[in-house]
Amino acid sequence: MSGSDAKFELFPAPSHLDKGGLLPPRVWPGRTPASIATLRQILKDNHEKWHIYFNTRGFHNHAAHTVIALWALGANEEILNAAYRYASSYLLPLFESPGLINEGNWETHLGDEKYYQAYISFFTEEVKAKGVDAVLEEYVFATSANYVSGQTEQPQMLGRLLDAVIHPLIHVGYGVEFGLPGMVIEGLAWTAVHKGFSTSVLTQTLFSEPAPEKKDHPTHAFTVLGRVISDPRLANNADPQVIKEYVDQWQPEGDVAKHLEELLWVNSLVYGVAGLEEIGQFNADFFYMHLVTSSIFLPSLCARLTERSQTLFLRSYFLISLSLYVERGRPALDIPRFFANDTTLHPADDSTPHAEGLVSLPSGVTPNPWLSVIQTSLVHHDEHVPKLQRALCYLAELFGGTPAGYFKNTELKDAELVDGTLFVRTANLSAKRTGRGEVPSRDVWDRRGFFQLKA
């Protein structure tokens, strides 16, 4: 082993690397030497034993996502081990690839999951030699990593990163947020072996068009969302050209933190407000949920990118988000009804404050609803629940104090009623829908879409 190899660890103790902009999500109290050691051992075991897919249909290995999210919420080693035992019980073993991947042929086997192990080896050496930031720029955001003049088959690495309900991005995001090169490497290998389904959305023009002239009064992402909701051309399908037309009106150059904030609000609004339908239980849409769980990584990722790549990334991410919103039915957003329902501010919980406390609270109401949300997420059997609730908690930390009226100058109907309670309301609705850990079914998410409730 060379001297440089001796210093390189795939899974060091997690650390937050803040480089300005929005602060990264917190790591909740609960860390111990034992929980850190357990987390690292699980990540190494997952890296060495399991494939990134758990079946031949391309379903995704979430084991690492789950244990990192639980650890960040304060889970002890017993919970981490239990979560990994469950998550790894149905995974496919890692197997040797048919051949090697190198700088000369790395594009040749894109989209072929048999080469996952070979891409792991390739990106490990690349990250060792160049570092995470340089590898992301070269193999994801460079024009040559996406479109090459004269080629029939294009690499489209940014599209692959954002495919599969944004799962490869989530995997890379965990690695960047927590300083875990092994997660970034796995995420890049996953990106490489994923099919490029976003071709029609992330077209070559994204990489070749000059930046639009900066407007004196920039278009807000809420305004873009409002225009997408009201455009009759999107009534029956997610027309990529129409959606791109609207995203082109949004110019994320410059104040990155401001534009990140807009995207974080948009995706939470789509999942939370659309989900509270007039009839029936909360529609916890599996696909919209991933808009929230992926958005938590935008600040950490943008902090590592060049200005050009930041702009390309945010525009591409917004395109995918809006396309998914339209594809799932483009539901109406009844903002007044959502924020008028104050029962969503409090979870139903078994713990009752002391009878002689500072204030008298009804039975089953906790003084801080987030404590109940996090507590039940820690032991929930579904791997997505802790990820979603951690993201919503983070967003509430950033924006929970936002007053109504903050978005009054946008074109989104009733946006002036939106306030910082969006996140706790959505967290409580999600907790109730997913059963707070008591639902026997493995899958607690909705997949029926919103096709009868279009805007």
ABEGO torsion letter per residue (X at the ends): XBAAAAABBABBBBBBBBAEEBBBBBBBBGBBAAAAAAAAAAAAAAAAABBABABAAGBBBAAAAAAAAAAAAGBBAAAAAAAAAAAAAABBBBBBBABBBBAAAAAAABGBAAAAAAAAAAAAAAAAAAEAAAAAAAAAABAAAABBBGBABBAGAAAAAABGGGAAAAAAAAAAAAGBAAAAAAAAAAAAABBBAAAAABBAAAAABBBBBBBABBBBAAAAAAAAAABAAAAABBBAAAAAAAAAABBABEBAAAAAAAAAAAAAAAAAAAABBABEBBBBBAAAAAAAAAAAAAAAAAAABBAAAAAAAAAAAAAAAAAAAAAAGGBBBBAAAAAABAAAABBBBABBBBAABABBBBBGBBABAAAAAAAAAAABABAAAAAAAAAAAAAAAAAAABBBGAAAABABBGAAABBAAAAAAAAAAAAAAAGGGABABABABBAAEAAAABX
